[in-house]
Amino acid sequence: MNVDTPGDPLTAGPVTYALTGAGGGFARTLLAQSLLLPGLHPAVLCDLDPGAVLALCAELGYDPATVTVVSDAAGLRTAHAAGHTAVVADTALLADAAYDILVEATGSPAAGFRAARQAIEGRHHVAMVSKEVDSVAGIALDRLARVHGVVYTPAAGDQPANLIEWYDRIRALGLEIVAIGKSGEYDLVYDPDSGEVRQLDQTLHAPGLGALLRLGDDVPATLAARARAVAPLKRAAAADYCEMAVVAAGTGFVPDREALHYPVARTAELADVYALREDGGVLGRAGVIDVFSVLRLPEEASFAGGVFAVVRTHDAVTWEVLAQKGHVVSRNGRYACLYLPYHLMGVETPLTLLAAVRDGVPTGASVPGRHAVLAGRAARDLPAGTVLAMGGHHHEIDGVAPVLLPAPEAPADTAPFYLAAHARLARDVPKGALITLADLDGHDPDLLAAWHAGADHASRTR
C-alpha cells in the first residue's frame, strides 16, 4: 500500500514513482531526466535483470550507495525510510512498496497489465508507457482507476499522449479537425546526388524519387509512385498501429483503412495529402487517424516521430496570413496542418507524473472508449499449434500483420492483437483471415477479461 496520499498537495517531499521495465531504453530517458528534477524521485525500479538496472543507474550518475537490490518487503521498507531507490526483480513486490505513481514500461501485455492492475488496486496512479497493454486493457484499467480514486493515463513523451493532448488543444480552439496522426519512427532521407534513400541503417538505390519530390496535380498518383520506389523498405510497424489504437480510444477518431494510408510525404505536403478525396487528398472521410513516412532531404529537419492535426480553414485571410508566416496550408487553401515535430520519451514524462500526483490530472479530456480495434490478419497460412511469438524492437508477432479496424466494423469475436502475443493457435488460420478469439489457446485469461470489460464503454468528458 502507498503510505502517502496520492495527489495530496500537503504531502511533503518529492513525487515518487515505481518503474517497471527499468533496464530498457525508455527507462533510461526517464531516469536521466529525474536527476534534473528534485521534485521527482525513483522509489522502486523493477526489472528481470536487477544487475543491469544497477549498472544503468551508476552510468547515469546515481550514487551507488542509494540504489539497492532488495528481495522482500522488509528491504523495501528500509530503502524507503532511507530515501533510497530499491531495485526488485518481481513486480509482485511492488504491492509492498511505497510510491505515488507506477510508470509501466515492460512492453509485456500480460505482465504489464497485472502490474498496472495491482498498482491501481493499491491506490497508486499509473502512467502507461506499454501501449501493448493499453491497446487491450486501457479502457478497463481507466475504469478501475476511477473506482479507486486514482489516475490512469498515457505518458507524455510517447506519441499517444502527445497526440491526444494536441488533439484536445486544437479542438478547444474550435477548429474542425479532419485527421490526426504521427510520423513513422524513421525518416526516408533522399540524397539527390547519389539517388539513394536511407531509412535508419538501410540504404536503397531509388533514383526515381528525384522526379517525385513534388506532389504534382495528382496527389494519390504521386504517393503511389513514391510507395513503389521505396517498396523494399519496411515502413509500417506494429507499434504504429498500436499507438493509433490508443489514440482512437482517447479521441474517437478511427482509421480510414485497416492498413492505414502510410503515405510517403514531406512535412510541407501534409495539408494537401490529408485532405478529403473530393479536394484532391487521400481521405475517404473526416475524423481519421493515420501514420505517414517522412520524406526529406539530408539537410532538412526531421519530423522526429512527432504528431500532427489537419484542420479545415475557416477564414481565408487568416490562413493566408499564417501561410505567409510559414505554416503548412494546402494549395487550395481549404486545409492546414498543425504539428509538433518531436516526442521526447522519458524527457517529457515527468510532466505526466507531476500532473497526475499533484493535481489528479490525466492526459486527455475524455474517458477512453472502444472506437477502434487493433487486430491481426494471418500474413501466411498458419497451422494449428503455431505459437504466435512476439519479439523485436517493435513487438511484432511472427506471421501476423497488424490491422486497425473501426470498432463497429470489427467482428465481435475479433482477437485483439496483443492478446494473441505468445498464444497458440487452436486451429488452422488461412492467410488473410482475421485472428479470432476462438483461434487462440493459452492466452492470458486476465487480459481477456479486461478486453471484455472494456467493450461498449462509451467515451464521455471526464
C-alpha positions as a Markdown table, in Angstrom:
| # | Residue | x | y | z |
|---|---|---|---|---|
| 1 | Met | 0.0 | 0.0 | 0.0 |
| 2 | Asn | 1.1 | 3.6 | -0.6 |
| 3 | Val | 1.9 | 5.2 | 2.7 |
| 4 | Asp | 1.3 | 8.7 | 1.4 |
| 5 | Thr | -1.9 | 10.1 | -0.1 |
| 6 | Pro | -1.6 | 10.3 | -3.9 |
| 7 | Gly | -2.2 | 13.8 | -5.2 |
| 8 | Asp | -2.4 | 15.4 | -1.7 |
| 9 | Pro | -0.9 | 18.9 | -2.1 |
| 10 | Leu | 0.1 | 18.8 | 1.6 |
| 11 | Thr | 2.2 | 15.7 | 1.2 |
| 12 | Ala | 5.9 | 16.6 | 1.9 |
| 13 | Gly | 8.7 | 15.6 | -0.3 |
| 14 | Pro | 9.0 | 14.8 | -4.0 |
| 15 | Val | 6.7 | 12.8 | -6.2 |
| 16 | Thr | 7.9 | 9.2 | -6.1 |
| 17 | Tyr | 7.5 | 6.6 | -8.8 |
| 18 | Ala | 7.9 | 3.0 | -9.4 |
| 19 | Leu | 9.2 | 2.0 | -12.8 |
| 20 | Thr | 8.8 | -1.4 | -14.5 |
| 21 | Gly | 11.0 | -2.4 | -17.4 |
| 22 | Ala | 13.6 | -0.3 | -15.6 |
| 23 | Gly | 16.5 | -1.7 | -17.7 |
| 24 | Gly | 15.0 | -0.6 | -21.0 |
| 25 | Gly | 15.6 | 2.4 | -23.4 |
| 26 | Phe | 12.6 | 4.4 | -22.3 |
| 27 | Ala | 13.6 | 3.8 | -18.6 |
| 28 | Arg | 17.0 | 5.3 | -19.3 |
| 29 | Thr | 15.5 | 8.5 | -20.6 |
| 30 | Leu | 13.2 | 8.9 | -17.6 |
| 31 | Leu | 15.9 | 8.1 | -15.1 |
| 32 | Ala | 18.3 | 10.5 | -16.7 |
| 33 | Gln | 15.7 | 13.3 | -16.6 |
| 34 | Ser | 14.8 | 12.6 | -13.0 |
| 35 | Leu | 18.3 | 13.6 | -11.9 |
| 36 | Leu | 17.5 | 17.1 | -13.1 |
| 37 | Leu | 14.2 | 17.4 | -11.1 |
| 38 | Pro | 14.5 | 17.5 | -7.3 |
| 39 | Gly | 10.7 | 17.1 | -7.1 |
| 40 | Leu | 10.8 | 13.7 | -8.7 |
| 41 | His | 12.3 | 10.5 | -7.2 |
| 42 | Pro | 12.5 | 6.9 | -8.5 |
| 43 | Ala | 11.5 | 4.9 | -5.4 |
| 44 | Val | 11.4 | 1.4 | -6.9 |
| 45 | Leu | 12.9 | 0.1 | -10.1 |
| 46 | Cys | 11.7 | -3.3 | -11.3 |
| 47 | Asp | 13.3 | -5.4 | -14.0 |
| 48 | Leu | 14.1 | -9.0 | -14.6 |
| 49 | Asp | 17.8 | -8.1 | -14.6 |
| 50 | Pro | 18.5 | -6.1 | -11.4 |
| 51 | Gly | 22.2 | -6.0 | -12.2 |
| 52 | Ala | 21.5 | -4.2 | -15.5 |
| 53 | Val | 19.5 | -1.6 | -13.6 |
| 54 | Leu | 22.3 | -1.0 | -11.1 |
| 55 | Ala | 24.8 | -0.6 | -14.0 |
| 56 | Leu | 22.4 | 1.8 | -15.7 |
| 57 | Cys | 21.9 | 3.9 | -12.6 |
| 58 | Ala | 25.7 | 4.1 | -12.0 |
| 59 | Glu | 26.3 | 5.1 | -15.6 |
| 60 | Leu | 23.7 | 7.9 | -15.3 |
| 61 | Gly | 25.3 | 9.2 | -12.1 |
| 62 | Tyr | 23.1 | 7.9 | -9.3 |
| 63 | Asp | 25.0 | 7.4 | -6.1 |
| 64 | Pro | 25.5 | 3.6 | -5.9 |
| 65 | Ala | 25.1 | 3.7 | -2.1 |
| 66 | Thr | 21.5 | 4.9 | -2.6 |
| 67 | Val | 20.4 | 2.3 | -5.2 |
| 68 | Thr | 19.9 | -1.1 | -3.6 |
| 69 | Val | 18.7 | -4.5 | -4.7 |
| 70 | Val | 16.0 | -5.9 | -2.4 |
| 71 | Ser | 14.1 | -9.1 | -2.3 |
| 72 | Asp | 11.4 | -8.7 | 0.3 |
| 73 | Ala | 9.0 | -6.2 | 1.9 |
| 74 | Ala | 11.5 | -5.5 | 4.8 |
| 75 | Gly | 14.1 | -4.4 | 2.3 |
| 76 | Leu | 11.6 | -2.1 | 0.6 |
| 77 | Arg | 10.7 | -0.5 | 3.9 |
| 78 | Thr | 14.4 | 0.0 | 4.7 |
| 79 | Ala | 15.1 | 1.6 | 1.4 |
| 80 | His | 12.0 | 3.8 | 1.7 |
| 81 | Ala | 12.9 | 5.0 | 5.2 |
| 82 | Ala | 16.4 | 6.0 | 4.0 |
| 83 | Gly | 15.1 | 7.8 | 0.9 |
| 84 | His | 16.9 | 5.3 | -1.4 |
| 85 | Thr | 15.9 | 3.6 | -4.6 |
| 86 | Ala | 15.0 | 0.0 | -4.3 |
| 87 | Val | 15.6 | -2.4 | -7.2 |
| 88 | Val | 13.5 | -5.5 | -7.5 |
| 89 | Ala | 13.2 | -8.3 | -9.9 |
| 90 | Asp | 9.5 | -9.3 | -9.4 |
| 91 | Thr | 6.5 | -6.9 | -10.0 |
| 92 | Ala | 4.7 | -8.8 | -7.2 |
| 93 | Leu | 7.0 | -7.0 | -4.7 |
| 94 | Leu | 5.6 | -3.6 | -5.8 |
| 95 | Ala | 2.5 | -4.4 | -3.8 |
| 96 | Asp | 4.6 | -3.8 | -0.6 |
| 97 | Ala | 6.3 | -0.7 | -2.0 |
| 98 | Ala | 5.7 | 3.0 | -1.1 |
| 99 | Tyr | 5.4 | 5.3 | -4.1 |
| 100 | Asp | 2.9 | 7.6 | -5.7 |
| 101 | Ile | 2.7 | 6.5 | -9.3 |
| 102 | Leu | 3.7 | 3.5 | -11.4 |
| 103 | Val | 5.3 | 4.0 | -14.8 |
| 104 | Glu | 4.5 | 0.8 | -16.6 |
| 105 | Ala | 7.2 | 0.2 | -19.3 |
| 106 | Thr | 7.6 | -3.6 | -19.6 |
| 107 | Gly | 6.1 | -3.8 | -23.1 |
| 108 | Ser | 4.6 | -7.1 | -22.0 |
| 109 | Pro | 0.9 | -7.3 | -22.5 |
| 110 | Ala | 0.1 | -9.7 | -19.7 |
| 111 | Ala | 2.8 | -8.8 | -17.1 |
| 112 | Gly | 2.2 | -5.1 | -17.7 |
| 113 | Phe | -1.5 | -5.4 | -17.2 |
| 114 | Arg | -1.0 | -7.3 | -13.9 |
| 115 | Ala | 1.5 | -4.7 | -12.7 |
| 116 | Ala | -0.9 | -1.8 | -13.6 |
| 117 | Arg | -4.0 | -3.5 | -12.0 |
| 118 | Gln | -2.0 | -4.3 | -8.8 |
| 119 | Ala | -0.9 | -0.6 | -8.6 |
| 120 | Ile | -4.4 | 0.7 | -9.1 |
| 121 | Glu | -5.9 | -1.6 | -6.5 |
| 122 | Gly | -3.3 | -0.4 | -4.1 |
| 123 | Arg | -4.4 | 3.2 | -4.8 |
| 124 | His | -1.4 | 4.2 | -6.9 |
| 125 | His | -1.7 | 6.3 | -10.0 |
| 126 | Val | -0.5 | 4.6 | -13.3 |
| 127 | Ala | 1.3 | 6.3 | -16.2 |
| 128 | Met | 1.1 | 3.7 | -19.0 |
| 129 | Val | 4.0 | 3.5 | -21.4 |
| 130 | Ser | 3.4 | 0.0 | -22.6 |
| 131 | Lys | 1.0 | 0.7 | -25.4 |
| 132 | Glu | 0.6 | -3.1 | -25.9 |
| 133 | Val | -1.2 | -3.2 | -22.6 |
| 134 | Asp | -3.2 | 0.0 | -23.3 |
| 135 | Ser | -4.5 | -1.3 | -26.6 |
| 136 | Val | -6.1 | -4.3 | -24.9 |
| 137 | Ala | -6.8 | -3.3 | -21.4 |
| 138 | Gly | -6.6 | 0.5 | -21.2 |
| 139 | Ile | -10.3 | 1.1 | -21.1 |
| 140 | Ala | -10.8 | -1.4 | -18.2 |
| 141 | Leu | -7.8 | 0.0 | -16.3 |
| 142 | Asp | -9.1 | 3.5 | -16.7 |
| 143 | Arg | -12.5 | 2.4 | -15.3 |
| 144 | Leu | -10.8 | 0.6 | -12.4 |
| 145 | Ala | -8.7 | 3.6 | -11.6 |
| 146 | Arg | -11.7 | 5.9 | -11.3 |
| 147 | Val | -13.3 | 3.4 | -9.0 |
| 148 | His | -10.2 | 3.5 | -6.7 |
| 149 | Gly | -9.9 | 7.3 | -6.9 |
| 150 | Val | -6.6 | 7.4 | -8.8 |
| 151 | Val | -5.4 | 8.4 | -12.3 |
| 152 | Tyr | -4.7 | 6.1 | -15.2 |
| 153 | Thr | -3.1 | 7.9 | -18.1 |
| 154 | Pro | -0.8 | 7.5 | -21.1 |
| 155 | Ala | 2.6 | 9.1 | -20.5 |
| 156 | Ala | 3.8 | 12.3 | -22.2 |
| 157 | Gly | 6.8 | 11.7 | -24.4 |
| 158 | Asp | 5.2 | 8.9 | -26.3 |
| 159 | Gln | 3.1 | 9.7 | -29.3 |
| 160 | Pro | -0.3 | 8.6 | -28.0 |
| 161 | Ala | -0.2 | 11.0 | -25.1 |
| 162 | Asn | 1.3 | 13.8 | -27.2 |
| 163 | Leu | -1.2 | 13.4 | -29.9 |
| 164 | Ile | -4.2 | 13.2 | -27.6 |
| 165 | Glu | -3.1 | 16.4 | -25.9 |
| 166 | Trp | -2.5 | 18.1 | -29.3 |
| 167 | Tyr | -6.0 | 17.0 | -30.4 |
| 168 | Asp | -7.6 | 18.4 | -27.2 |
| 169 | Arg | -5.8 | 21.7 | -27.6 |
| 170 | Ile | -6.8 | 22.2 | -31.2 |
| 171 | Arg | -10.4 | 21.1 | -30.5 |
| 172 | Ala | -10.5 | 23.6 | -27.7 |
| 173 | Leu | -9.8 | 26.3 | -30.3 |
| 174 | Gly | -13.0 | 25.4 | -32.1 |
| 175 | Leu | -11.1 | 24.2 | -35.2 |
| 176 | Glu | -12.7 | 21.4 | -37.3 |
| 177 | Ile | -10.2 | 18.5 | -37.2 |
| 178 | Val | -10.2 | 16.3 | -40.3 |
| 179 | Ala | -7.3 | 14.0 | -39.5 |
| 180 | Ile | -4.7 | 13.4 | -36.7 |
| 181 | Gly | -1.6 | 11.2 | -36.7 |
| 182 | Lys | 2.1 | 10.8 | -36.4 |
| 183 | Ser | 5.1 | 10.1 | -38.4 |
| 184 | Gly | 6.7 | 6.7 | -38.5 |
| 185 | Glu | 9.8 | 6.2 | -36.4 |
| 186 | Tyr | 12.4 | 6.5 | -39.1 |
| 187 | Asp | 12.6 | 9.1 | -41.9 |
| 188 | Leu | 13.2 | 8.4 | -45.5 |
| 189 | Val | 16.2 | 10.6 | -46.3 |
| 190 | Tyr | 16.7 | 11.0 | -50.0 |
| 191 | Asp | 20.1 | 12.2 | -51.4 |
| 192 | Pro | 19.6 | 13.7 | -54.9 |
| 193 | Asp | 23.3 | 13.5 | -55.6 |
| 194 | Ser | 23.5 | 9.7 | -55.1 |
| 195 | Gly | 19.9 | 8.8 | -55.9 |
| 196 | Glu | 19.8 | 6.8 | -52.6 |
| 197 | Val | 17.3 | 6.8 | -49.9 |
| 198 | Arg | 18.2 | 5.9 | -46.3 |
| 199 | Gln | 16.0 | 4.6 | -43.6 |
| 200 | Leu | 18.0 | 4.3 | -40.3 |
| 201 | Asp | 20.7 | 1.8 | -41.3 |
| 202 | Gln | 19.2 | 0.7 | -44.6 |
| 203 | Thr | 20.1 | 2.3 | -47.9 |
| 204 | Leu | 18.1 | 1.8 | -51.1 |
| 205 | His | 19.0 | 2.9 | -54.6 |
| 206 | Ala | 15.9 | 4.8 | -55.7 |
| 207 | Pro | 16.8 | 7.4 | -58.3 |
| 208 | Gly | 13.2 | 7.7 | -59.4 |
| 209 | Leu | 12.4 | 9.6 | -56.2 |
| 210 | Gly | 14.2 | 12.6 | -57.6 |
| 211 | Ala | 11.3 | 13.2 | -60.0 |
| 212 | Leu | 8.7 | 12.7 | -57.3 |
| 213 | Leu | 9.9 | 15.3 | -54.8 |
| 214 | Arg | 6.9 | 17.5 | -55.7 |
| 215 | Leu | 3.3 | 16.3 | -55.2 |
| 216 | Gly | 2.1 | 17.4 | -58.7 |
| 217 | Asp | -1.5 | 17.8 | -59.6 |
| 218 | Asp | -2.5 | 14.2 | -58.9 |
| 219 | Val | -1.6 | 13.6 | -55.2 |
| 220 | Pro | -2.7 | 10.0 | -55.0 |
| 221 | Ala | -0.8 | 9.1 | -58.1 |
| 222 | Thr | 2.4 | 10.7 | -56.8 |
| 223 | Leu | 2.0 | 9.0 | -53.4 |
| 224 | Ala | 1.5 | 5.6 | -55.2 |
| 225 | Ala | 4.7 | 6.2 | -57.2 |
| 226 | Arg | 6.7 | 7.1 | -54.2 |
| 227 | Ala | 5.5 | 4.0 | -52.4 |
| 228 | Arg | 6.6 | 1.8 | -55.3 |
| 229 | Ala | 10.0 | 3.5 | -55.3 |
| 230 | Val | 10.7 | 2.6 | -51.7 |
| 231 | Ala | 8.7 | -0.7 | -51.6 |
| 232 | Pro | 11.7 | -2.8 | -50.5 |
| 233 | Leu | 11.9 | -0.8 | -47.2 |
| 234 | Lys | 9.7 | -1.9 | -44.3 |
| 235 | Arg | 8.0 | 1.3 | -43.3 |
| 236 | Ala | 5.0 | 0.1 | -41.3 |
| 237 | Ala | 5.4 | -1.3 | -37.7 |
| 238 | Ala | 3.0 | -2.9 | -35.2 |
| 239 | Ala | 4.0 | -0.2 | -32.8 |
| 240 | Asp | 2.5 | 2.4 | -35.1 |
| 241 | Tyr | -0.9 | 0.6 | -35.3 |
| 242 | Cys | -0.8 | 0.1 | -31.5 |
| 243 | Glu | -0.2 | 3.7 | -30.8 |
| 244 | Met | -3.0 | 4.7 | -33.1 |
| 245 | Ala | -5.4 | 2.3 | -31.3 |
| 246 | Val | -4.6 | 4.1 | -28.0 |
| 247 | Val | -5.2 | 7.5 | -29.7 |
| 248 | Ala | -8.5 | 6.2 | -31.2 |
| 249 | Ala | -9.6 | 5.3 | -27.6 |
| 250 | Gly | -8.8 | 8.8 | -26.4 |
| 251 | Thr | -10.2 | 10.8 | -29.2 |
| 252 | Gly | -12.9 | 8.8 | -31.0 |
| 253 | Phe | -11.0 | 9.1 | -34.4 |
| 254 | Val | -10.8 | 6.0 | -36.5 |
| 255 | Pro | -8.7 | 4.6 | -39.3 |
| 256 | Asp | -9.7 | 5.4 | -42.9 |
| 257 | Arg | -8.4 | 2.0 | -44.0 |
| 258 | Glu | -7.4 | -1.0 | -41.9 |
| 259 | Ala | -3.7 | -0.9 | -43.1 |
| 260 | Leu | -3.6 | 2.8 | -42.7 |
| 261 | His | -2.5 | 5.1 | -45.6 |
| 262 | Tyr | 1.2 | 5.4 | -44.7 |
| 263 | Pro | 1.8 | 8.0 | -47.4 |
| 264 | Val | 5.4 | 8.9 | -48.2 |
| 265 | Ala | 5.1 | 12.6 | -47.7 |
| 266 | Arg | 7.2 | 15.7 | -47.0 |
| 267 | Thr | 6.1 | 17.8 | -44.0 |
| 268 | Ala | 5.0 | 20.7 | -46.1 |
| 269 | Glu | 2.6 | 18.5 | -48.0 |
| 270 | Leu | 0.6 | 17.1 | -45.2 |
| 271 | Ala | -2.4 | 19.6 | -45.6 |
| 272 | Asp | -2.7 | 18.5 | -49.2 |
| 273 | Val | -2.2 | 14.8 | -48.5 |
| 274 | Tyr | -4.7 | 14.6 | -45.6 |
| 275 | Ala | -7.5 | 16.3 | -47.5 |
| 276 | Leu | -10.7 | 14.6 | -48.5 |
| 277 | Arg | -10.7 | 12.9 | -51.8 |
| 278 | Glu | -13.0 | 15.4 | -53.4 |
| 279 | Asp | -10.4 | 18.0 | -52.5 |
| 280 | Gly | -7.5 | 16.0 | -54.0 |
| 281 | Gly | -6.3 | 14.2 | -50.9 |
| 282 | Val | -6.4 | 10.6 | -49.8 |
| 283 | Leu | -9.1 | 10.6 | -47.1 |
| 284 | Gly | -12.5 | 8.9 | -47.7 |
| 285 | Arg | -13.9 | 10.6 | -44.6 |
| 286 | Ala | -13.1 | 13.0 | -41.9 |
| 287 | Gly | -12.3 | 12.1 | -38.3 |
| 288 | Val | -9.3 | 9.9 | -39.3 |
| 289 | Ile | -6.1 | 8.7 | -37.6 |
| 290 | Asp | -3.1 | 7.8 | -39.7 |
| 291 | Val | 0.7 | 7.4 | -39.9 |
| 292 | Phe | 3.0 | 8.9 | -42.6 |
| 293 | Ser | 6.5 | 8.2 | -43.7 |
| 294 | Val | 8.6 | 11.4 | -43.7 |
| 295 | Leu | 10.4 | 12.0 | -47.0 |
| 296 | Arg | 13.1 | 14.6 | -46.6 |
| 297 | Leu | 16.5 | 15.7 | -48.0 |
| 298 | Pro | 19.6 | 15.2 | -45.8 |
| 299 | Glu | 19.8 | 18.9 | -44.9 |
| 300 | Glu | 16.1 | 19.2 | -43.9 |
| 301 | Ala | 14.9 | 18.8 | -40.3 |
| 302 | Ser | 13.3 | 15.6 | -39.2 |
| 303 | Phe | 9.7 | 15.3 | -38.1 |
| 304 | Ala | 11.2 | 13.3 | -35.2 |
| 305 | Gly | 8.3 | 11.0 | -34.7 |
| 306 | Gly | 6.1 | 14.0 | -34.0 |
| 307 | Val | 2.4 | 14.4 | -34.2 |
| 308 | Phe | 0.0 | 16.4 | -36.4 |
| 309 | Ala | -3.5 | 17.5 | -36.9 |
| 310 | Val | -5.1 | 18.6 | -40.2 |
| 311 | Val | -7.9 | 21.1 | -39.9 |
| 312 | Arg | -10.3 | 22.9 | -42.2 |
| 313 | Thr | -9.5 | 26.5 | -42.6 |
| 314 | His | -12.4 | 28.9 | -41.8 |
| 315 | Asp | -11.3 | 32.4 | -42.8 |
| 316 | Ala | -9.2 | 32.7 | -46.0 |
| 317 | Val | -7.4 | 35.8 | -44.9 |
| 318 | Thr | -6.5 | 34.4 | -41.5 |
| 319 | Trp | -4.9 | 31.4 | -43.1 |
| 320 | Glu | -3.3 | 33.3 | -45.9 |
| 321 | Val | -1.5 | 35.4 | -43.2 |
| 322 | Leu | -0.5 | 32.2 | -41.4 |
| 323 | Ala | 0.8 | 30.6 | -44.6 |
| 324 | Gln | 2.9 | 33.7 | -45.2 |
| 325 | Lys | 4.4 | 33.1 | -41.8 |
| 326 | Gly | 5.4 | 29.6 | -42.8 |
| 327 | His | 2.5 | 27.5 | -41.6 |
| 328 | Val | 1.5 | 24.5 | -43.6 |
| 329 | Val | -1.6 | 25.3 | -45.6 |
| 330 | Ser | -2.9 | 23.3 | -48.6 |
| 331 | Arg | -2.5 | 24.7 | -52.1 |
| 332 | Asn | -6.3 | 25.2 | -52.4 |
| 333 | Gly | -6.4 | 27.0 | -49.0 |
| 334 | Arg | -9.0 | 24.7 | -47.5 |
| 335 | Tyr | -6.8 | 22.7 | -45.1 |
| 336 | Ala | -4.0 | 23.4 | -42.7 |
| 337 | Cys | -1.6 | 21.1 | -40.8 |
| 338 | Leu | -0.6 | 22.0 | -37.2 |
| 339 | Tyr | 2.2 | 19.8 | -35.9 |
| 340 | Leu | 4.7 | 19.2 | -33.1 |
| 341 | Pro | 7.9 | 17.8 | -34.6 |
| 342 | Tyr | 9.1 | 15.8 | -31.6 |
| 343 | His | 8.4 | 13.2 | -29.0 |
| 344 | Leu | 11.0 | 13.1 | -26.2 |
| 345 | Met | 10.2 | 9.9 | -24.4 |
| 346 | Gly | 11.1 | 10.0 | -20.7 |
| 347 | Val | 12.4 | 13.5 | -21.0 |
| 348 | Glu | 8.7 | 14.7 | -21.2 |
| 349 | Thr | 7.2 | 12.0 | -18.9 |
| 350 | Pro | 7.8 | 13.9 | -15.6 |
| 351 | Leu | 5.1 | 16.3 | -16.8 |
| 352 | Thr | 2.6 | 13.5 | -16.7 |
| 353 | Leu | 3.8 | 12.2 | -13.3 |
| 354 | Leu | 3.6 | 15.5 | -11.6 |
| 355 | Ala | 0.2 | 16.4 | -13.0 |
| 356 | Ala | -1.3 | 13.0 | -12.1 |
| 357 | Val | 0.0 | 13.0 | -8.5 |
| 358 | Arg | -0.2 | 16.7 | -7.5 |
| 359 | Asp | -3.3 | 17.7 | -9.5 |
| 360 | Gly | -5.1 | 14.4 | -10.2 |
| 361 | Val | -5.0 | 15.3 | -13.9 |
| 362 | Pro | -4.6 | 12.6 | -16.7 |
| 363 | Thr | -3.7 | 13.2 | -20.3 |
| 364 | Gly | -6.9 | 13.7 | -22.4 |
| 365 | Ala | -10.2 | 15.3 | -21.6 |
| 366 | Ser | -12.3 | 12.3 | -22.4 |
| 367 | Val | -12.8 | 8.9 | -20.9 |
| 368 | Pro | -11.4 | 6.3 | -23.3 |
| 369 | Gly | -13.8 | 4.2 | -25.3 |
| 370 | Arg | -13.7 | 1.3 | -27.7 |
| 371 | His | -13.6 | 3.2 | -31.0 |
| 372 | Ala | -11.1 | 1.0 | -32.9 |
| 373 | Val | -9.8 | -2.5 | -32.6 |
| 374 | Leu | -6.1 | -3.4 | -33.1 |
| 375 | Ala | -6.4 | -6.8 | -34.7 |
| 376 | Gly | -4.2 | -9.2 | -36.7 |
| 377 | Arg | -4.5 | -10.9 | -40.1 |
| 378 | Ala | -2.6 | -14.0 | -40.9 |
| 379 | Ala | 0.3 | -13.0 | -43.1 |
| 380 | Arg | 0.7 | -16.6 | -44.3 |
| 381 | Asp | -1.2 | -19.9 | -43.8 |
| 382 | Leu | -0.8 | -20.6 | -40.0 |
| 383 | Pro | -1.3 | -24.2 | -39.0 |
| 384 | Ala | -2.9 | -25.3 | -35.7 |
| 385 | Gly | -0.3 | -25.4 | -32.9 |
| 386 | Thr | 1.6 | -22.4 | -34.2 |
| 387 | Val | 2.9 | -20.2 | -31.3 |
| 388 | Leu | 2.4 | -16.6 | -32.1 |
| 389 | Ala | 5.8 | -15.4 | -30.8 |
| 390 | Met | 6.1 | -11.6 | -30.1 |
| 391 | Gly | 9.5 | -10.0 | -30.4 |
| 392 | Gly | 11.8 | -7.4 | -31.8 |
| 393 | His | 12.1 | -3.7 | -31.2 |
| 394 | His | 8.6 | -3.0 | -32.4 |
| 395 | His | 7.0 | -6.1 | -30.7 |
| 396 | Glu | 5.8 | -7.7 | -34.0 |
| 397 | Ile | 4.0 | -11.0 | -33.9 |
| 398 | Asp | 5.5 | -13.5 | -36.3 |
| 399 | Gly | 3.2 | -14.4 | -39.1 |
| 400 | Val | 0.5 | -11.9 | -38.1 |
| 401 | Ala | 0.1 | -8.5 | -39.8 |
| 402 | Pro | -1.5 | -5.8 | -37.6 |
| 403 | Val | -4.6 | -4.0 | -38.8 |
| 404 | Leu | -6.7 | -1.3 | -37.2 |
| 405 | Leu | -10.5 | -1.6 | -37.6 |
| 406 | Pro | -13.2 | 0.9 | -36.6 |
| 407 | Ala | -14.9 | -0.9 | -33.8 |
| 408 | Pro | -18.3 | -1.1 | -35.5 |
| 409 | Glu | -16.7 | -2.9 | -38.4 |
| 410 | Ala | -14.8 | -5.5 | -36.3 |
| 411 | Pro | -16.5 | -8.9 | -35.9 |
| 412 | Ala | -17.5 | -9.5 | -32.3 |
| 413 | Asp | -15.0 | -12.4 | -31.9 |
| 414 | Thr | -12.0 | -10.5 | -33.2 |
| 415 | Ala | -9.0 | -11.1 | -31.1 |
| 416 | Pro | -7.0 | -8.0 | -30.0 |
| 417 | Phe | -3.5 | -8.1 | -31.5 |
| 418 | Tyr | -1.6 | -8.3 | -28.2 |
| 419 | Leu | -3.9 | -10.8 | -26.6 |
| 420 | Ala | -2.5 | -13.1 | -29.3 |
| 421 | Ala | 1.1 | -12.5 | -28.3 |
| 422 | His | 2.7 | -15.8 | -27.3 |
| 423 | Ala | -0.6 | -17.6 | -27.6 |
| 424 | Arg | -1.0 | -20.9 | -29.5 |
| 425 | Leu | -3.4 | -21.4 | -32.5 |
| 426 | Ala | -6.1 | -23.9 | -31.7 |
| 427 | Arg | -6.9 | -24.4 | -35.3 |
| 428 | Asp | -5.6 | -23.6 | -38.8 |
| 429 | Val | -5.9 | -20.0 | -39.9 |
| 430 | Pro | -5.6 | -19.3 | -43.6 |
| 431 | Lys | -3.6 | -16.4 | -45.0 |
| 432 | Gly | -5.6 | -13.1 | -44.9 |
| 433 | Ala | -8.0 | -14.2 | -42.2 |
| 434 | Leu | -8.6 | -12.2 | -39.1 |
| 435 | Ile | -7.3 | -13.9 | -35.9 |
| 436 | Thr | -10.4 | -14.6 | -33.7 |
| 437 | Leu | -10.7 | -15.4 | -30.0 |
| 438 | Ala | -11.7 | -18.9 | -30.9 |
| 439 | Asp | -8.5 | -19.3 | -32.8 |
| 440 | Leu | -6.4 | -18.8 | -29.7 |
| 441 | Asp | -5.3 | -21.2 | -26.9 |
| 442 | Gly | -3.1 | -20.4 | -24.0 |
| 443 | His | -3.7 | -16.7 | -24.0 |
| 444 | Asp | -3.8 | -14.8 | -20.7 |
| 445 | Pro | -7.3 | -15.1 | -19.1 |
| 446 | Asp | -7.0 | -11.9 | -17.0 |
| 447 | Leu | -6.0 | -9.9 | -20.1 |
| 448 | Leu | -9.0 | -11.4 | -22.0 |
| 449 | Ala | -11.3 | -10.5 | -19.1 |
| 450 | Ala | -10.0 | -6.9 | -19.2 |
| 451 | Trp | -10.7 | -6.8 | -23.0 |
| 452 | His | -14.3 | -7.9 | -22.5 |
| 453 | Ala | -14.7 | -5.4 | -19.6 |
| 454 | Gly | -13.7 | -2.6 | -21.9 |
| 455 | Ala | -16.3 | -3.4 | -24.5 |
| 456 | Asp | -19.2 | -1.0 | -25.2 |
| 457 | His | -17.7 | 1.5 | -22.8 |
| 458 | Ala | -18.9 | 4.9 | -24.2 |
| 459 | Ser | -16.5 | 7.8 | -24.2 |
| 460 | Arg | -17.5 | 10.9 | -22.3 |
| 461 | Thr | -16.0 | 14.0 | -20.9 |
| 462 | Arg | -14.1 | 13.3 | -17.6 |
